[in-house]
Amino acid sequence: MSRLRVLLAILLVLPLLLGSKGCKPDVVDPDDLDPTDLVPPEVTLQVISIDPAHGVVDTPFAAQIYGAEFSPGAQVRIGNKPSPKVDFVSENSLSVTVPAMAEGAYDVTVSNPDGVKAVLRRGVSFSGDSLGASCRHLVVQFDYNSSELRADSASTLSAQADCLRSSRGNVRIEGHCDERGTTEYNIALGERRAFTVQRYLVSQGVSPGRVSTVSYGEERPVVRGGGEDAWQQNRRAEIQLQD
């Protein structure tokens, strides 16, 4: 009888042992991975900004569209109107003629020849105030690692000083940098650039109580990617006239 009991015990325990072995998680051998699983996703078509972003009612104007993955032959629509002229500059930039539009804000749509589209919602607006529209959004560039106002940037601000003085609303100045340097350093550099523009505008008669500054460092590039062309466009201050 003792042998029978031992045999029965073995028969009862054996399935449990086999079952527990089957519950062990599978270990993936790195050599079994598909190499395509390790490839980072490709950058898709993007529309990041348009400059200038404001115009006068019923008046066409030239503008630059910034983004990623633009292709030669790309087409642009402002609202439901096609742009009459689109020039491919690079995969990050298009030169366009914005058609005459009625007052309001409109989507900016870029379509590549392969049919892929990207939209900047309410990216461009038109108003009947020619004075306010001309200085509603300004961009000035800076040299590498510098917060000194360049001659061309000072000329831009000087030409728009009367518009900014005469317009209603507050003036917001955003400081930006290229991707080089630490996050902390670029925040500080963007702040110095914004302060430089603020001091210049105040010297031109813009009320200091209307002007505020903020630094985004490298967080909001107008052109993504490396290289001097992208870095130059990202080293900037943007002046926004707020209602």
CYANA upper distance limits for C-alpha pairs under 8 A (distance plus 0.5 A):
  1 MET  CA      5 ARG  CA      6.81
  2 SER  CA      6 VAL  CA      6.79
  3 ARG  CA      7 LEU  CA      6.70
  4 LEU  CA      8 LEU  CA      6.68
  5 ARG  CA      9 ALA  CA      6.65
  6 VAL  CA     10 ILE  CA      6.77
  7 LEU  CA     11 LEU  CA      6.77
  8 LEU  CA     12 LEU  CA      6.73
  9 ALA  CA     13 VAL  CA      6.71
 10 ILE  CA     14 LEU  CA      6.36
 11 LEU  CA     15 PRO  CA      7.85
 12 LEU  CA     16 LEU  CA      8.02
 13 VAL  CA     17 LEU  CA      6.94
 14 LEU  CA     18 LEU  CA      6.79
 15 PRO  CA     19 GLY  CA      6.42
 16 LEU  CA     20 SER  CA      6.69
 17 LEU  CA     21 LYS  CA      6.96
 18 LEU  CA     22 GLY  CA      6.97
 19 GLY  CA     23 CYS  CA      7.07
 20 SER  CA     24 LYS  CA      7.58
 28 VAL  CA     32 ASP  CA      7.60
 28 VAL  CA     33 LEU  CA      8.44
 29 ASP  CA     33 LEU  CA      7.74
 33 LEU  CA     37 ASP  CA      7.81
 34 ASP  CA     38 LEU  CA      8.15
 35 PRO  CA     39 VAL  CA      7.67
 43 VAL  CA     68 ALA  CA      8.03
 43 VAL  CA     69 GLU  CA      7.65
 44 THR  CA     68 ALA  CA      7.60
 44 THR  CA     69 GLU  CA      6.82
 45 LEU  CA     67 GLY  CA      8.03
 45 LEU  CA     68 ALA  CA      5.98
 45 LEU  CA     69 GLU  CA      5.34
 45 LEU  CA     70 PHE  CA      7.05
 45 LEU  CA    116 VAL  CA      7.86
 45 LEU  CA    117 LYS  CA      7.55
 45 LEU  CA    118 ALA  CA      6.58
 46 GLN  CA     67 GLY  CA      5.62
 46 GLN  CA     68 ALA  CA      5.53
 46 GLN  CA     69 GLU  CA      7.36
 46 GLN  CA     70 PHE  CA      8.50
 46 GLN  CA    118 ALA  CA      6.08
 46 GLN  CA    119 VAL  CA      8.00
 47 VAL  CA     65 ILE  CA      7.81
 47 VAL  CA     66 TYR  CA      6.69
 47 VAL  CA     67 GLY  CA      4.89
 47 VAL  CA     68 ALA  CA      7.26
 47 VAL  CA    108 VAL  CA      8.48
 47 VAL  CA    109 THR  CA      8.31
 47 VAL  CA    110 VAL  CA      7.71
 47 VAL  CA    118 ALA  CA      6.59
 47 VAL  CA    119 VAL  CA      6.66
 47 VAL  CA    120 LEU  CA      6.14
 48 ILE  CA     65 ILE  CA      8.23
 48 ILE  CA     66 TYR  CA      6.13
 48 ILE  CA     67 GLY  CA      5.22
 48 ILE  CA     68 ALA  CA      8.40
 48 ILE  CA    120 LEU  CA      7.26
 48 ILE  CA    222 VAL  CA      7.13
 48 ILE  CA    223 VAL  CA      8.41
 49 SER  CA     53 ALA  CA      8.48
 49 SER  CA     65 ILE  CA      6.44
 49 SER  CA     66 TYR  CA      5.80
 49 SER  CA     67 GLY  CA      7.34
 49 SER  CA    120 LEU  CA      7.72
 49 SER  CA    123 GLY  CA      7.48
 49 SER  CA    222 VAL  CA      7.34
 50 ILE  CA     63 ALA  CA      7.21
 50 ILE  CA     64 GLN  CA      6.14
 50 ILE  CA     65 ILE  CA      4.88
 50 ILE  CA     66 TYR  CA      6.64
 50 ILE  CA    123 GLY  CA      7.31
 50 ILE  CA    124 VAL  CA      7.72
 51 ASP  CA     63 ALA  CA      5.96
 51 ASP  CA     64 GLN  CA      5.76
 51 ASP  CA     65 ILE  CA      7.00
 51 ASP  CA    137 HIS  CA      8.38
 52 PRO  CA     63 ALA  CA      6.26
 52 PRO  CA     64 GLN  CA      7.76
 52 PRO  CA    137 HIS  CA      6.90
 52 PRO  CA    138 LEU  CA      7.82
 53 ALA  CA     63 ALA  CA      8.45
 53 ALA  CA    123 GLY  CA      7.06
 53 ALA  CA    124 VAL  CA      5.11
 53 ALA  CA    125 SER  CA      6.92
 53 ALA  CA    137 HIS  CA      7.22
 54 HIS  CA    124 VAL  CA      6.12
 54 HIS  CA    125 SER  CA      5.38
 54 HIS  CA    126 PHE  CA      6.16
 54 HIS  CA    127 SER  CA      8.24
 54 HIS  CA    133 ALA  CA      6.35
 54 HIS  CA    134 SER  CA      8.04
 54 HIS  CA    136 ARG  CA      7.34
 54 HIS  CA    137 HIS  CA      7.66
 55 GLY  CA     59 THR  CA      7.63
 55 GLY  CA     60 PRO  CA      8.18
 55 GLY  CA     61 PHE  CA      7.66
 55 GLY  CA    124 VAL  CA      8.33
 55 GLY  CA    125 SER  CA      6.86
 55 GLY  CA    126 PHE  CA      5.23
 55 GLY  CA    127 SER  CA      7.06
 55 GLY  CA    130 SER  CA      8.21
 55 GLY  CA    133 ALA  CA      6.22
 55 GLY  CA    134 SER  CA      7.70
 56 VAL  CA     60 PRO  CA      8.46
 56 VAL  CA    126 PHE  CA      5.77
 56 VAL  CA    127 SER  CA      5.76
 56 VAL  CA    128 GLY  CA      6.11
 56 VAL  CA    129 ASP  CA      7.17
 56 VAL  CA    130 SER  CA      6.05
 56 VAL  CA    133 ALA  CA      6.83
 57 VAL  CA    100 ALA  CA      7.33
 57 VAL  CA    101 MET  CA      6.36
 57 VAL  CA    102 ALA  CA      5.82
 57 VAL  CA    103 GLU  CA      6.04
 57 VAL  CA    126 PHE  CA      5.76
 57 VAL  CA    127 SER  CA      5.78
 57 VAL  CA    128 GLY  CA      5.73
 58 ASP  CA    100 ALA  CA      4.89
 58 ASP  CA    101 MET  CA      5.52
 58 ASP  CA    102 ALA  CA      6.38
 59 THR  CA     99 PRO  CA      7.77
 59 THR  CA    100 ALA  CA      5.10
 59 THR  CA    101 MET  CA      7.50
 60 PRO  CA     97 THR  CA      7.29
 60 PRO  CA     98 VAL  CA      5.91
 60 PRO  CA     99 PRO  CA      5.12
 60 PRO  CA    100 ALA  CA      4.83
 60 PRO  CA    101 MET  CA      8.10
 61 PHE  CA     97 THR  CA      6.18
 61 PHE  CA     98 VAL  CA      5.83
 61 PHE  CA     99 PRO  CA      7.49
 61 PHE  CA    100 ALA  CA      8.29
 62 ALA  CA     95 SER  CA      7.91
 62 ALA  CA     96 VAL  CA      6.37
 62 ALA  CA     97 THR  CA      5.01
 62 ALA  CA     98 VAL  CA      6.53
 63 ALA  CA     95 SER  CA      6.54
 63 ALA  CA     96 VAL  CA      5.96
 63 ALA  CA     97 THR  CA      6.68
 63 ALA  CA     98 VAL  CA      7.23
 64 GLN  CA     93 SER  CA      7.30
 64 GLN  CA     94 LEU  CA      6.23
 64 GLN  CA     95 SER  CA      5.18
 64 GLN  CA     96 VAL  CA      6.65
 65 ILE  CA     93 SER  CA      6.07
 65 ILE  CA     94 LEU  CA      5.59
 65 ILE  CA     95 SER  CA      6.91
 65 ILE  CA     96 VAL  CA      7.86
 66 TYR  CA     92 ASN  CA      6.06
 66 TYR  CA     93 SER  CA      5.17
 66 TYR  CA     94 LEU  CA      7.20
 66 TYR  CA    222 VAL  CA      6.90
 66 TYR  CA    223 VAL  CA      6.72
 67 GLY  CA     91 GLU  CA      8.22
 67 GLY  CA     92 ASN  CA      5.38
 67 GLY  CA     93 SER  CA      6.81
 67 GLY  CA    222 VAL  CA      7.74
 67 GLY  CA    223 VAL  CA      6.57
 67 GLY  CA    224 ARG  CA      7.84
 68 ALA  CA     91 GLU  CA      6.35
 68 ALA  CA     92 ASN  CA      5.16
 68 ALA  CA     93 SER  CA      8.17
 68 ALA  CA    223 VAL  CA      7.92
 68 ALA  CA    224 ARG  CA      7.46
 69 GLU  CA     91 GLU  CA      5.42
 69 GLU  CA     92 ASN  CA      6.87
 70 PHE  CA     74 ALA  CA      7.23
 70 PHE  CA     88 PHE  CA      8.30
 70 PHE  CA     90 SER  CA      7.57
 70 PHE  CA     91 GLU  CA      4.86
 70 PHE  CA     92 ASN  CA      6.63
 70 PHE  CA     93 SER  CA      7.64
 70 PHE  CA     94 LEU  CA      8.22
 70 PHE  CA    112 ASN  CA      7.20
 71 SER  CA     88 PHE  CA      7.73
 71 SER  CA     90 SER  CA      8.34
 71 SER  CA     91 GLU  CA      6.57
 71 SER  CA    112 ASN  CA      6.34
 71 SER  CA    113 PRO  CA      7.81
 72 PRO  CA     88 PHE  CA      6.00
 72 PRO  CA    112 ASN  CA      8.24
 72 PRO  CA    113 PRO  CA      8.37
 73 GLY  CA     88 PHE  CA      7.60
 73 GLY  CA    112 ASN  CA      7.29
 73 GLY  CA    113 PRO  CA      6.60
 74 ALA  CA     86 VAL  CA      7.95
 74 ALA  CA     88 PHE  CA      7.83
 74 ALA  CA    110 VAL  CA      7.17
 74 ALA  CA    111 SER  CA      6.01
 74 ALA  CA    112 ASN  CA      4.89
 74 ALA  CA    113 PRO  CA      6.35
 75 GLN  CA     82 PRO  CA      8.14
 75 GLN  CA     83 SER  CA      7.97
 75 GLN  CA     86 VAL  CA      7.10
 75 GLN  CA    110 VAL  CA      6.24
 75 GLN  CA    111 SER  CA      5.67
 75 GLN  CA    112 ASN  CA      6.99
 75 GLN  CA    113 PRO  CA      8.30
 76 VAL  CA     82 PRO  CA      6.41
 76 VAL  CA     83 SER  CA      5.96
 76 VAL  CA     86 VAL  CA      7.50
 76 VAL  CA     96 VAL  CA      8.34
 76 VAL  CA    108 VAL  CA      7.61
 76 VAL  CA    109 THR  CA      6.07
 76 VAL  CA    110 VAL  CA      5.14
 76 VAL  CA    111 SER  CA      6.87
 77 ARG  CA     81 LYS  CA      5.85
 77 ARG  CA     82 PRO  CA      4.69
 77 ARG  CA     83 SER  CA      6.01
 77 ARG  CA    107 ASP  CA      8.46
 77 ARG  CA    108 VAL  CA      6.43
 77 ARG  CA    109 THR  CA      5.63
 77 ARG  CA    110 VAL  CA      7.18
 78 ILE  CA     82 PRO  CA      6.71
 78 ILE  CA     83 SER  CA      7.20
 78 ILE  CA     98 VAL  CA      7.47
 78 ILE  CA     99 PRO  CA      7.86
 78 ILE  CA    106 TYR  CA      6.68
 78 ILE  CA    107 ASP  CA      6.41
 78 ILE  CA    108 VAL  CA      5.42
 78 ILE  CA    109 THR  CA      7.06
 78 ILE  CA    124 VAL  CA      8.39
 79 GLY  CA    106 TYR  CA      5.40
 79 GLY  CA    107 ASP  CA      5.61
 79 GLY  CA    108 VAL  CA      6.98
 79 GLY  CA    109 THR  CA      8.25
 81 LYS  CA     99 PRO  CA      7.66
 82 PRO  CA     99 PRO  CA      8.03
 83 SER  CA     96 VAL  CA      7.24
 83 SER  CA     97 THR  CA      6.33
 83 SER  CA     98 VAL  CA      6.18
 83 SER  CA     99 PRO  CA      6.36
 84 PRO  CA     96 VAL  CA      8.32
 84 PRO  CA     97 THR  CA      6.67
 84 PRO  CA     98 VAL  CA      8.04
 84 PRO  CA     99 PRO  CA      7.37
 85 LYS  CA     96 VAL  CA      5.96
 85 LYS  CA     97 THR  CA      5.79
 86 VAL  CA     94 LEU  CA      7.24
 86 VAL  CA     95 SER  CA      6.32
 86 VAL  CA     96 VAL  CA      4.99
 86 VAL  CA     97 THR  CA      7.27
 87 ASP  CA     94 LEU  CA      6.23
 87 ASP  CA     95 SER  CA      5.51
 87 ASP  CA     96 VAL  CA      6.74
 88 PHE  CA     93 SER  CA      7.39
 88 PHE  CA     94 LEU  CA      5.43
 88 PHE  CA     95 SER  CA      7.06
 89 VAL  CA     93 SER  CA      5.90
 89 VAL  CA     94 LEU  CA      5.77
 89 VAL  CA     95 SER  CA      7.19
 90 SER  CA     94 LEU  CA      7.39
 92 ASN  CA    223 VAL  CA      6.68
 92 ASN  CA    224 ARG  CA      7.99
101 MET  CA    126 PHE  CA      7.33
102 ALA  CA    126 PHE  CA      7.15
102 ALA  CA    127 SER  CA      8.32
103 GLU  CA    125 SER  CA      7.75
103 GLU  CA    126 PHE  CA      5.29
103 GLU  CA    127 SER  CA      5.47
103 GLU  CA    128 GLY  CA      7.36
104 GLY  CA    125 SER  CA      5.98
104 GLY  CA    126 PHE  CA      5.85
104 GLY  CA    127 SER  CA      7.21
105 ALA  CA    122 ARG  CA      5.66
105 ALA  CA    123 GLY  CA      7.59
105 ALA  CA    124 VAL  CA      6.19
105 ALA  CA    125 SER  CA      4.52
105 ALA  CA    126 PHE  CA      6.94
106 TYR  CA    121 ARG  CA      7.60
106 TYR  CA    122 ARG  CA      4.98
106 TYR  CA    123 GLY  CA      6.62
106 TYR  CA    124 VAL  CA      5.98
106 TYR  CA    125 SER  CA      6.55
107 ASP  CA    119 VAL  CA      7.07
107 ASP  CA    120 LEU  CA      6.17
107 ASP  CA    121 ARG  CA      5.07
107 ASP  CA    122 ARG  CA      4.85
107 ASP  CA    123 GLY  CA      5.91
107 ASP  CA    124 VAL  CA      7.30
108 VAL  CA    119 VAL  CA      6.12
108 VAL  CA    120 LEU  CA      5.56
108 VAL  CA    121 ARG  CA      7.05
108 VAL  CA    122 ARG  CA      7.50
108 VAL  CA    123 GLY  CA      6.22
108 VAL  CA    124 VAL  CA      7.51
109 THR  CA    117 LYS  CA      7.34
109 THR  CA    118 ALA  CA      6.26
109 THR  CA    119 VAL  CA      4.95
109 THR  CA    120 LEU  CA      6.95
110 VAL  CA    117 LYS  CA      6.14
110 VAL  CA    118 ALA  CA      6.00
110 VAL  CA    119 VAL  CA      7.00
111 SER  CA    115 GLY  CA      6.63
111 SER  CA    116 VAL  CA      6.25
111 SER  CA    117 LYS  CA      4.90
111 SER  CA    118 ALA  CA      7.22
112 ASN  CA    116 VAL  CA      6.00
112 ASN  CA    117 LYS  CA      6.95
126 PHE  CA    133 ALA  CA      8.28
127 SER  CA    133 ALA  CA      7.36
129 ASP  CA    133 ALA  CA      6.48
130 SER  CA    134 SER  CA      6.70
131 LEU  CA    135 CYS  CA      7.74
131 LEU  CA    163 CYS  CA      6.41
131 LEU  CA    167 SER  CA      7.81
132 GLY  CA    136 ARG  CA      6.37
132 GLY  CA    163 CYS  CA      7.08
132 GLY  CA    164 LEU  CA      8.23
132 GLY  CA    167 SER  CA      6.30
133 ALA  CA    137 HIS  CA      8.43
134 SER  CA    160 GLN  CA      8.23
134 SER  CA    163 CYS  CA      7.86
135 CYS  CA    160 GLN  CA      6.58
135 CYS  CA    163 CYS  CA      6.64
135 CYS  CA    164 LEU  CA      6.97
135 CYS  CA    241 LEU  CA      7.48
136 ARG  CA    239 ILE  CA      8.12
136 ARG  CA    240 GLN  CA      6.20
136 ARG  CA    241 LEU  CA      5.06
136 ARG  CA    242 GLN  CA      8.00
137 HIS  CA    238 GLU  CA      7.56
137 HIS  CA    239 ILE  CA      6.10
137 HIS  CA    240 GLN  CA      5.31
137 HIS  CA    241 LEU  CA      6.86
138 LEU  CA    238 GLU  CA      6.20
138 LEU  CA    239 ILE  CA      5.45
138 LEU  CA    240 GLN  CA      7.22
139 VAL  CA    236 ARG  CA      7.19
139 VAL  CA    237 ALA  CA      6.31
139 VAL  CA    238 GLU  CA      5.07
139 VAL  CA    239 ILE  CA      6.79
140 VAL  CA    153 SER  CA      5.57
140 VAL  CA    156 THR  CA      7.86
140 VAL  CA    236 ARG  CA      6.00
140 VAL  CA    237 ALA  CA      5.96
140 VAL  CA    238 GLU  CA      7.13
141 GLN  CA    150 ARG  CA      8.08
141 GLN  CA    153 SER  CA      6.90
141 GLN  CA    232 GLN  CA      7.81
141 GLN  CA    233 GLN  CA      7.41
141 GLN  CA    234 ASN  CA      8.41
141 GLN  CA    235 ARG  CA      6.22
141 GLN  CA    236 ARG  CA      4.73
141 GLN  CA    237 ALA  CA      7.02
142 PHE  CA    146 SER  CA      6.91
142 PHE  CA    147 SER  CA      7.09
142 PHE  CA    148 GLU  CA      7.63
142 PHE  CA    149 LEU  CA      7.21
142 PHE  CA    150 ARG  CA      6.98
142 PHE  CA    153 SER  CA      8.42
142 PHE  CA    232 GLN  CA      8.14
142 PHE  CA    235 ARG  CA      5.91
142 PHE  CA    236 ARG  CA      6.08
142 PHE  CA    237 ALA  CA      8.43
143 ASP  CA    147 SER  CA      8.11
143 ASP  CA    148 GLU  CA      8.36
143 ASP  CA    150 ARG  CA      8.11
143 ASP  CA    232 GLN  CA      7.95
143 ASP  CA    235 ARG  CA      7.52
144 TYR  CA    232 GLN  CA      8.25
144 TYR  CA    235 ARG  CA      7.76
145 ASN  CA    189 LEU  CA      8.12
146 SER  CA    189 LEU  CA      8.22
146 SER  CA    193 ARG  CA      8.39
147 SER  CA    189 LEU  CA      7.41
147 SER  CA    190 GLY  CA      8.44
147 SER  CA    192 ARG  CA      6.40
147 SER  CA    193 ARG  CA      5.18
147 SER  CA    196 THR  CA      7.29
148 GLU  CA    193 ARG  CA      7.88
148 GLU  CA    196 THR  CA      7.56
149 LEU  CA    153 SER  CA      6.73
149 LEU  CA    154 ALA  CA      6.75
149 LEU  CA    196 THR  CA      7.38
149 LEU  CA    197 VAL  CA      7.97
150 ARG  CA    154 ALA  CA      6.65
151 ALA  CA    155 SER  CA      6.67
152 ASP  CA    156 THR  CA      6.81
153 SER  CA    157 LEU  CA      6.85
154 ALA  CA    158 SER  CA      6.48
154 ALA  CA    200 TYR  CA      8.49
155 SER  CA    159 ALA  CA      6.60
156 THR  CA    160 GLN  CA      6.97
157 LEU  CA    161 ALA  CA      6.41
157 LEU  CA    201 LEU  CA      7.76
158 SER  CA    162 ASP  CA      8.46
158 SER  CA    204 GLN  CA      7.81
160 GLN  CA    164 LEU  CA      6.79
161 ALA  CA    165 ARG  CA      6.54
161 ALA  CA    201 LEU  CA      7.39
161 ALA  CA    204 GLN  CA      6.76
161 ALA  CA    205 GLY  CA      8.11
161 ALA  CA    206 VAL  CA      7.83
162 ASP  CA    166 SER  CA      6.54
163 CYS  CA    167 SER  CA      6.45
164 LEU  CA    171 VAL  CA      8.43
164 LEU  CA    206 VAL  CA      7.20
164 LEU  CA    241 LEU  CA      8.28
165 ARG  CA    205 GLY  CA      7.07
165 ARG  CA    206 VAL  CA      5.54
165 ARG  CA    207 SER  CA      7.99
168 ARG  CA    243 ASP  CA      7.41
169 GLY  CA    210 ARG  CA      7.77
169 GLY  CA    241 LEU  CA      7.14
169 GLY  CA    242 GLN  CA      5.87
169 GLY  CA    243 ASP  CA      5.20
170 ASN  CA    210 ARG  CA      5.16
170 ASN  CA    211 VAL  CA      6.53
170 ASN  CA    212 SER  CA      8.28
170 ASN  CA    241 LEU  CA      6.51
170 ASN  CA    242 GLN  CA      5.71
170 ASN  CA    243 ASP  CA      7.30
171 VAL  CA    210 ARG  CA      6.30
171 VAL  CA    211 VAL  CA      5.20
171 VAL  CA    212 SER  CA      6.88
171 VAL  CA    239 ILE  CA      7.25
171 VAL  CA    240 GLN  CA      6.26
171 VAL  CA    241 LEU  CA      5.30
171 VAL  CA    242 GLN  CA      6.61
172 ARG  CA    211 VAL  CA      6.35
172 ARG  CA    212 SER  CA      5.47
172 ARG  CA    213 THR  CA      6.29
172 ARG  CA    214 VAL  CA      8.25
172 ARG  CA    239 ILE  CA      6.26
172 ARG  CA    240 GLN  CA      5.59
172 ARG  CA    241 LEU  CA      6.98
172 ARG  CA    242 GLN  CA      7.65
173 ILE  CA    194 ALA  CA      6.23
173 ILE  CA    197 VAL  CA      7.96
173 ILE  CA    198 GLN  CA      7.71
173 ILE  CA    211 VAL  CA      7.91
173 ILE  CA    212 SER  CA      6.68
173 ILE  CA    213 THR  CA      5.20
173 ILE  CA    214 VAL  CA      6.87
173 ILE  CA    237 ALA  CA      7.16
173 ILE  CA    238 GLU  CA      6.19
173 ILE  CA    239 ILE  CA      5.11
173 ILE  CA    240 GLN  CA      6.87
174 GLU  CA    190 GLY  CA      8.17
174 GLU  CA    194 ALA  CA      6.37
174 GLU  CA    213 THR  CA      6.42
174 GLU  CA    214 VAL  CA      5.53
174 GLU  CA    215 SER  CA      6.07
174 GLU  CA    216 TYR  CA      7.50
174 GLU  CA    237 ALA  CA      5.90
174 GLU  CA    238 GLU  CA      5.59
174 GLU  CA    239 ILE  CA      7.00
175 GLY  CA    189 LEU  CA      8.32
175 GLY  CA    190 GLY  CA      4.60
175 GLY  CA    191 GLU  CA      6.16
175 GLY  CA    192 ARG  CA      8.10
175 GLY  CA    193 ARG  CA      6.07
175 GLY  CA    194 ALA  CA      5.25
175 GLY  CA    213 THR  CA      8.16
175 GLY  CA    214 VAL  CA      6.80
175 GLY  CA    215 SER  CA      5.04
175 GLY  CA    216 TYR  CA      6.58
175 GLY  CA    217 GLY  CA      7.21
175 GLY  CA    236 ARG  CA      6.91
175 GLY  CA    237 ALA  CA      5.10
175 GLY  CA    238 GLU  CA      7.25
176 HIS  CA    186 ASN  CA      8.33
176 HIS  CA    187 ILE  CA      8.43
176 HIS  CA    189 LEU  CA      8.48
176 HIS  CA    190 GLY  CA      5.37
176 HIS  CA    193 ARG  CA      8.27
176 HIS  CA    215 SER  CA      6.85
176 HIS  CA    216 TYR  CA      6.05
176 HIS  CA    217 GLY  CA      5.34
176 HIS  CA    218 GLU  CA      6.55
176 HIS  CA    219 GLU  CA      8.35
176 HIS  CA    220 ARG  CA      7.68
176 HIS  CA    221 PRO  CA      8.07
176 HIS  CA    234 ASN  CA      7.02
176 HIS  CA    235 ARG  CA      6.29
176 HIS  CA    236 ARG  CA      5.79
176 HIS  CA    237 ALA  CA      6.36
177 CYS  CA    186 ASN  CA      6.59
177 CYS  CA    189 LEU  CA      7.79
177 CYS  CA    190 GLY  CA      6.48
177 CYS  CA    216 TYR  CA      8.32
177 CYS  CA    217 GLY  CA      5.60
177 CYS  CA    218 GLU  CA      5.36
177 CYS  CA    221 PRO  CA      8.14
177 CYS  CA    231 TRP  CA      8.42
177 CYS  CA    234 ASN  CA      6.12
177 CYS  CA    235 ARG  CA      4.97
177 CYS  CA    236 ARG  CA      7.00
178 ASP  CA    217 GLY  CA      8.22
178 ASP  CA    218 GLU  CA      5.96
178 ASP  CA    221 PRO  CA      7.52
178 ASP  CA    230 ALA  CA      8.43
178 ASP  CA    231 TRP  CA      5.51
178 ASP  CA    232 GLN  CA      7.95
178 ASP  CA    234 ASN  CA      5.55
178 ASP  CA    235 ARG  CA      5.93
179 GLU  CA    218 GLU  CA      5.82
179 GLU  CA    226 GLY  CA      8.38
179 GLU  CA    231 TRP  CA      7.80
181 GLY  CA    185 TYR  CA      6.84
181 GLY  CA    186 ASN  CA      6.85
182 THR  CA    186 ASN  CA      6.71
183 THR  CA    187 ILE  CA      6.71
183 THR  CA    217 GLY  CA      7.36
183 THR  CA    218 GLU  CA      7.58
184 GLU  CA    188 ALA  CA      6.91
185 TYR  CA    189 LEU  CA      6.65
186 ASN  CA    190 GLY  CA      6.40
186 ASN  CA    217 GLY  CA      5.04
186 ASN  CA    218 GLU  CA      6.76
187 ILE  CA    191 GLU  CA      6.70
187 ILE  CA    215 SER  CA      6.27
187 ILE  CA    216 TYR  CA      6.57
187 ILE  CA    217 GLY  CA      4.59
187 ILE  CA    218 GLU  CA      7.91
188 ALA  CA    192 ARG  CA      6.85
188 ALA  CA    215 SER  CA      8.00
188 ALA  CA    217 GLY  CA      7.85
189 LEU  CA    193 ARG  CA      6.79
189 LEU  CA    217 GLY  CA      7.57
190 GLY  CA    194 ALA  CA      6.75
190 GLY  CA    215 SER  CA      5.46
190 GLY  CA    216 TYR  CA      7.07
190 GLY  CA    217 GLY  CA      5.65
190 GLY  CA    237 ALA  CA      8.33
191 GLU  CA    195 PHE  CA      6.69
191 GLU  CA    213 THR  CA      7.99
191 GLU  CA    214 VAL  CA      6.94
191 GLU  CA    215 SER  CA      5.31
191 GLU  CA    217 GLY  CA      8.36
192 ARG  CA    196 THR  CA      6.63
193 ARG  CA    197 VAL  CA      6.99
193 ARG  CA    236 ARG  CA      8.28
193 ARG  CA    237 ALA  CA      7.11
194 ALA  CA    198 GLN  CA      6.69
194 ALA  CA    213 THR  CA      6.37
194 ALA  CA    214 VAL  CA      7.41
194 ALA  CA    215 SER  CA      7.54
194 ALA  CA    237 ALA  CA      6.69
195 PHE  CA    199 ARG  CA      6.63
195 PHE  CA    213 THR  CA      7.39
196 THR  CA    200 TYR  CA      6.84
197 VAL  CA    201 LEU  CA      6.69
197 VAL  CA    237 ALA  CA      8.12
198 GLN  CA    202 VAL  CA      6.68
198 GLN  CA    208 PRO  CA      8.47
198 GLN  CA    211 VAL  CA      7.40
198 GLN  CA    212 SER  CA      8.33
198 GLN  CA    213 THR  CA      8.03
199 ARG  CA    203 SER  CA      6.64
200 TYR  CA    204 GLN  CA      6.87
201 LEU  CA    205 GLY  CA      7.10
201 LEU  CA    206 VAL  CA      6.07
202 VAL  CA    206 VAL  CA      5.22
202 VAL  CA    207 SER  CA      6.61
202 VAL  CA    208 PRO  CA      6.32
206 VAL  CA    210 ARG  CA      8.08
206 VAL  CA    211 VAL  CA      8.46
207 SER  CA    211 VAL  CA      7.60
216 TYR  CA    220 ARG  CA      7.00
218 GLU  CA    234 ASN  CA      8.47
221 PRO  CA    234 ASN  CA      5.91
222 VAL  CA    233 GLN  CA      7.38
222 VAL  CA    234 ASN  CA      6.26
223 VAL  CA    230 ALA  CA      5.97
223 VAL  CA    231 TRP  CA      8.38
223 VAL  CA    233 GLN  CA      7.40
223 VAL  CA    234 ASN  CA      7.08
224 ARG  CA    230 ALA  CA      7.24
225 GLY  CA    230 ALA  CA      6.94
226 GLY  CA    230 ALA  CA      6.57
226 GLY  CA    231 TRP  CA      7.18
227 GLY  CA    231 TRP  CA      6.67
228 GLU  CA    232 GLN  CA      6.29
229 ASP  CA    233 GLN  CA      7.12
230 ALA  CA    234 ASN  CA      6.81
231 TRP  CA    235 ARG  CA      6.76
232 GLN  CA    236 ARG  CA      8.48
